[in-house]
């Protein structure tokens, strides 16, 4: 009987926390706006860095993999645009994950001063990365498609949904890692290494077709690979991911998010004292 009461109390507390996240949403947008202003305030190139970073990365990948390694992006698809689409969605995912995972410890002073849902500290990096992503996407991809005379199709309307799901995937992982980083700073060293490894396991700079057929199932089980594939499908009209890949990409972030919220809310009060 006591176990049932405790379980019911935890469920009520969980839904109360979720409702609180919605009620305080104005604080979230205030924090995100402050972060955006501070991000480029004293930078000489300012917001241009949102364009220069992915553009420079795509150029490097184009030289190494498109010119020297001679990777083919497919018929009628210029490799520079192929690389740029992968770089943009990947950087959005990796920045949201990396900054979100270390956001609690990085804002220890703010946590001690005022009350707000602590999960906002994980959402702010995601919103900032989303602004950078859409700004870079509109200008860089728009310019690239005009330069190479690529057609714009109705599939492009799927891009916001793909971006939303990429953000959810990064956020769901950060929900699990951020509390751990608050207790063990080792997480801050491990996450960049694992993210870099994950990038090489994801077809960001190379086409999935170069992977041997017996290992193609690894691509289908990789939600990040599916998100990259969907981005290229919506922009470049490449082949869509398989139904298995789409199903896993849909359910994995939801499951991780549900687990992450439980972990985060249970550890939240402890973290405030430990950070």
N, C-alpha and C positions, 0 to 999 in steps of 0.2 A: 504493500500500500504506500509506504514511504517512498519507494522507488518511483511509483507512478506519479506521486505528487511532485517529486524533484524533477522528473522528466517533463511534466506539464509546465512547471515553473520555468524551466530552461527554454521551452518552446515559446512561452509568452514573452520572456526576456529577449529572445532572438527576434521575434516579430516587432517588439517594441523598438529594438535597435534599428531595424530596417525602416520603420516609420520615422524614426528620429533623423535618419540620413536624409529622408525626403523633406522633412519639415525645415531643416537647417540649410537647404540647398543654396540660399542666397550667400551664405558664408563660403560655400564651395566656389561660387563664381567670383567672389571677392578675392579669395586666395589665389585662384587661377589668374585673375587679372593682374594681381600684384606680381606674381611670378613671371608673367609675360613681359611686364614693363621692366622688371629687374634683369631679365635674361639678356637683353640687348642694349640696356641703357648706356653702358660705358664702352660698348664695342664700336670700333671705328666703322665697320661695315654694317653694323646694326642687324636688321632683319634679313639682310642679304645672306647671312650665314645659313639661314634655312634653305637657301638655294645652292650655295657654294659647296657645302659639305656633301650632300648626295650627288651633286654634279661631279665633283672631283673623284668621289669613290667610283661612280659609273665610268668615268674616263679611264681610271686605272684598270678596272675590270675589262673594259673594252680592249685596251692595249694588250693586256696579258692573255685574256681568254679568247677575245674575238680576233686579234691580229696574230699573236704568236701561237696560241694553242689551236686557233681556227675552229672554235666551237660554232656550230650552226644553230641559229635560233629558229630556223624553219623557212619555208618559202615565203618570200615577200615580206619578211620581218627583219628590219635592220637590227643588228646586234646591239648598237648603242641604246636603242629604245627598249629592247628586251632587257638589257642590264639595268637600265634606269628604273623601270617598273618594279623589278625585283628589289633593288636597293631601297627605294622609297618605302615600300610596305614593310620591308625587313627593319629598316631603321626606326620606323614608327613603333613596331613591336618591341624591338630590343631596348629602345630608350624608355618606353613605358614600363617595361619589366625592370630594367636596371635601376632607374630612378625611383620607381615605386618600392622596390625591395629594400632600399636604404633610406627611405623618406622619414621613417619614424625617428631613427637615431639622428638624422640630419636636422630635424626640427625639434629637438629636445627642449630648447628654450621656449619655443612657442607653445608646446604642450603644457608646460608648467605655468604659463601666464593666463590663458583663457580657456574656457571650455567650448568644444565643438566636437562633432563626431570624428574620432581619430582616423577613420577610414578615408576621410577627405584628403589626408596627406598622401594617400596612394592614388587618389583620383586626379589630383592637381597635375602631376607629371604626365598623366595620360592625356588630359585636356590640352596641355601645352604642346605635347608631341603631335596631337591631332591638328592643331592650328598650323604648326610647321609643315605637317604632311600635306594638308590640302593646299596651302600656299605654294609649296614646291611642286605639287602635282599639277595644279592648274597652269603654272608658268612653264615648268620644264617639260612635262609631257605634252601640254598644248603646243609649245614651241617645237618640240621634236616631231610631233605628228604633222604639223604644218610643213616643217622642213623636209620630211621624207614622204609627204603627200599620202599619209595614211588615213583611211576612212574612219569617221566617227559613227558608231552604231548605237542602237538603243541599249545594248548590253552595258554601256557605260553607266546606266542608271543603277546597276547593281553594285557599283563601287562603294557608295556610302555604307551599304549593308556589310560588305566584305571588311571595310575599315572598322566598323562597329564591332564585328566579331573578332578581328585581330586585337582590338583594344580589350575586349572582354577576356580573351585568352591570356594576354599579358597581365591584366588585372587579377585574374583568378590565381595565377601563379604567385604574383606579388603578395596576395593576401596570406599565403602560406609562408613565404620567405621573410616578409617584413617583421613579423613577431620574432622569428628565429634570429634575425639580424639584430634586433633589439637586445637579445640576450647573449648572442655569440657573434662578435664582430667578424669571425672567420667567414661568415656568409658573404660579406662584402667583397672578399677576395675570391671566393669560389664562383659567384654568379657571373662575373665577366668572362672567366675562363670557360664555364659551361655554355654561356651564350655564344661565344666564339666557336666552340665545337659544334653547337647546334646549327650555326649558320652554314658550316661546311657540310653538314648532314642534310641541309635543305637546299633545293635547287634555286639558289638566289642568282648565282653568276653562271650556272651551267644549265642546259636543258635536261629535263628528266629522262629523255630518250637515251642519254649516254650511259645510264645505269643499266647493268645487265638485267635481263628479264627475271632471273631467279631472285633478284633483290628488289624488284619493283613494289613488292608488298610493303617494304619499309617506307617507301614514299607515300603509299596510301594510308599508312598508319600515323603519318606525321602531319598533325593539324597545320603547322606552319607552312609545310610544302603545299598543302591544299589551298591555304590563303594566298600564297604567292601565285599558284596556278589560277585561282579565281581572279586575281588582279589582272593577270595577263590575258585571261579569257575575256574580261570585260573591256579591256583597252585594245588588245591586239588580235582578238578573235581567234586565239589558239584553242586547242582541244580542251574541253572542260574536264575536271577531275572525275573519277569514277563515283558511282553511288556509294560504295563503301567508304571512300575518302570523305565524301560530303557528310555522310552520317556520323563518322567519327569526329569530323571537324565541328559538327553541330553540338554533339553531346559532351565531348571531352571538356570544353570550357565551362559548360553548365555544371557538370559533376565537380570539377575542380573548384568552381566558384562557390558551390554549396558547402563543400568541405572547408574551403578557405575562410568563408564567413564564420563558420562554427569555431574554427581555430582562432581567428582574429578576435572575435567577441569574447571568447573565454579567457584569452590572454591579455586583453586590453588593459584591465585595471592593474594587473601585475606589471605590465610594461611601463605604465606611467611612473611607478615607483623605481623601476630598475634602470630606465634610460638615463 
